[in-house]
Amino acid sequence: MPTFPLAPADYSSRAGAYIVDVLFVVIPPTAAFFLALVLVFAGVPLSLWTLFLVVGIGWLLVAGLWNDIIRQGTTGATFGKSRQSLALVRSTTGESVGVGLAALRVLTFWVFNALTGGLFLIADLLTPAFNGRNQRLLDMLLNTLVVDTRRIPAPAQTDPLEQFEVGDASDDPFA
């Protein structure tokens, strides 16, 4: 069981985490592509700029799969979600989703986007703004929930003097 309540994460935190995740996966291959392009026009041999393209494409695939499937499946948080103190959990138990469900989540996202020509992306990303539990369409379909892990309930306030018993004056040895 989680050590935090299953309070849904707010939309702005989810959007920030999504932006960080996209930048984490997309910026390195984009930089590699532009560097390879500069090297092509500079007349550098084929092997060097091809290396940059291969490394860029490799980063896109490996970082994307590691971040969305392996990391999110085992820890409940992608790189961006961990920066925002968010976690993806099963909405019924609060446990981490596991690698299998994380892979199904990514596969479902890409299949629905391919079938709808990208309209699913817009609907999926806007749904948390109009949903009481701030769930994406995929979250509702797969019974998952993104929660804010910072919202740890405060411990119950106790009076420090309650631990002592109050006796009557006859028990006082100095009286």
C-alpha positions, 0 to 999 in steps of 0.5 A: 500500500502507498504511504500517501493518500490517493489524491488525484494530481492537479492538471497543471502538475500533470501538464508540467510533468508531460512537458518535462518528459517530452523534452527529456526524450526529444531534445537530445535526438533533435540536437543530434539531428541538427549537428548531423545536418551541420556536419553534412553541409560542412563536408564531414565524412559520412561515418561521423554524421551517420553516427550522430543520427544513429545515436539520436534515433537510439536515444529517442527509442531507448529513453522513450521506452525506458522512461514510459514503460520500465521506469513508470512501470516499476516506480510509478513515475516517469522522469517528469512525474518524479520532478513534479512528485507525481506517481501513476498507480492503480486506482483501486489499490494504489499500487504501482502499475507494473511494466505490463500495464505501463507497456499496454498504456503506451501501446494503447496511446499510440494505436488510438492516435494512429487510428484517429489521426492524432485527435485522440491525443488532443482529447486525451490530454484535455480530459483531465481539465474537465474530469473530477479525478483529473484522469486522462482517457487512458487512465479511465480505460485502464483504471489508473490514476496519477496521484500527488505524492507530496500530499502526505497526511499530517500526523494526528496532533497529540498533547505532550502532557497527556502521556502523564497521569494526573494523580491527586495531591495525596500521592505527592511524596513531598507534601 
